[in-house]
Every structure is written in C-alpha cells, then in structure tokens.
C-alpha cells in the first residue's frame, strides 16, 4: 500500500492532511519564514536557508523575499535562477527549472490541483501534475503557471499571463489563457 506521499508524487489522489506531509510542509514554512525575515545585508544567511529549503539548486540561485512554497524539496533549479519578490511555488510534484531563468514579481507556479468531481473534492483529496521550465526563460510579473505545463527553452512569457497549456521553445507567449504571439527565432 502506498503512503500518501508516494501517492502525491505519483500524481494520484492523496490526502494532504497526512501527518508526514503536514510535517514536511511545516518544515518548509519555518525555513521560508526565516528567509523572508532576513535583511538585505544577510546574503550568506539567505544562501544557507535556500540550501536547506530548495531540493536541488545550481550555482547562483537568488530569491528575493518574500517567497512561499509547499515543500521546497520538490523544486529543482539550474544555475543563475532569479525569483523576484512575492513568488509562490506549490511544489506538490516536481517543479524543474533550467538555468538562467528569470521570474518577475508575484509569479505563481501551481503543481497542485483538485478533483473536478465535487464529492472527491469534498472528501479532501487532491492531486498534482509536474511543471517544467526550460533554460534561458523569462517569466513576466504576475504570471500564473498551471499544473502539468512545460515552457520551452528561451521562451518569454508576458506579464500577467495565465499559462494553462505547454509553450514551445523560442517564442513570446502572453495572455489569459496564454498563447504564442510570435517566434523569437531570428
């Protein structure tokens, strides 16, 4: 029989009120509270906290507080990734981010989702779908990236977009719902 965490990470319906999952979320909340309370001149402390919070990070990860996530352990980032102020990552399933990625302020990344069937939803079950963001991507401020989405390398997502479907590489995409506006290939 699978644990609730195993169900969660496999994309199956799971109970988010499972004690193990609640404890892991509590640990993440304590860490991002520490991060969010740091002063701008406490760079070394911020980097130590990020090392404990983020599952796997390359060199040069920088997150401007405040920052919020569910677990942190399900986030993988490449080198030189920057999150501007007030970003949220609901990392119920893996969130994989390439290198040299820029996130504007208020970007929200949601792997978590809930059943469309009201009875399942009322029963407290939820699920998730992973998100992948390629390298050299720029996500404009106040974007929402929905469960199961991939964004291709070198693409730009316009500010305020709601990304409900995967976006290919080398394009500028924007809107609600987000759609490809033009190619960025020369």
Protein Blocks (a to p, Z undefined) as FASTA:
>chain_A
ZZfklmmmnopacdfkbmklmmmmmmmmmmmmmmmmpcfklmmmmmmmmmmmpmbacehi
acddddddfklmmpccdehiacdehiacdffbacdddehiacdehiacdfbdcdfblklm
mnopacdddddddehiacdehiacdehiacdehiacdehiacfbdcdehiacedjddddf
bdcbZZ
